[in-house]
Amino acid sequence: MNTNSADQSANTVKALVLNALFVAFTLVATMFINIRLPIMGNGGLIHLGNVPLFLAAILFGKKTGAIAGAFGMGLFDLISGWTAWAPFTFVVVGAMGYAVGLLSEKLKMKPMAANVIAIAVALVIKIVGYYFAEVILYGNWVVPLGSIPGNVMQVVVAAIIVLPIVEGLKKVVRKIN
């Protein structure tokens, strides 16, 4: 085995482990740190699964963010009684993770500003994506409006947790690499 092949194998294993770790973190934070909101529609579910999702996307990029979101929250839906939501979650939250990773990396501005914009875009993806998912599931254009406050709260709480710590974590990740 040559050095290039060994480096490639190590990078593949590293990516696999990081992706699996963030899928697990996202699943656990969604499953065990949540509150169901008693409002119209499906009521909404407030959880902290967006915290590891945003950290994965900002620290390790769009691919890890998309995988953490799509699989972590999609698995939550499959194993916790929200099965009908799993395909929508896979697409919507995968897109959120991809967008956060892409924008936080590509926007040429101060990292905090780029991260705020990236998370704001994720919020729009979440609101629009789940609104249309509920329209499909409930066959109603009004009822899904009741889930918007919970979706906003979910992302805002995650942003409040992630934004102050993520740049410090980036420095730690760089030292480890």
C-alpha positions, 0 to 999 in steps of 0.5 A: 500500500502506498502513502497516497492510498493510506492517506486516502483510507485514513481520510475515508475512515475519518469522514465515516467516523465524523458522519456517524458521530454527528448522526448519533449526536443529532439523533440523541439531541432530537430524541431526548431533549425535546418538548411537544408544543400544544398548538394547532397542526401537528403541534410542533416539536421543539428539540435540540437536534439542530445544535449538533446539526449546525455544529457538524455543518459549520465545523466539517462542511456541507456533506457532514451537515447534510448527512447529520441532519438527514439521517439523524433526524430522519432516524428519529422520525422512524423510531419515535412514531413520526414515521410519516415525517421521515421522508420530508425530514430527510430532505428538509433537514438534509438541505438545512445541513448542506446549506449551513455548511456551504454558506458558512464556508463560501460567504466571504465575510466575518465568520460570525456573520456568515454563520448567522446568514447560513442559519437564517437560510436554514430557518427559511428552508425549515419553515418552507419545507415543513409547511409544504410537508404539512400541506401534503400530509394534512391536505390543508393550507392553513393548519401548517401555519400553526407549526411555524412558531415552533420551527422558528423557536427550534432554530433560534434556540440552536443558533443561540447555543451554537453561534457563541461557541462554534468559532472556538470549536473551529480552533480546537478542530484545526489543532486536532487536524 
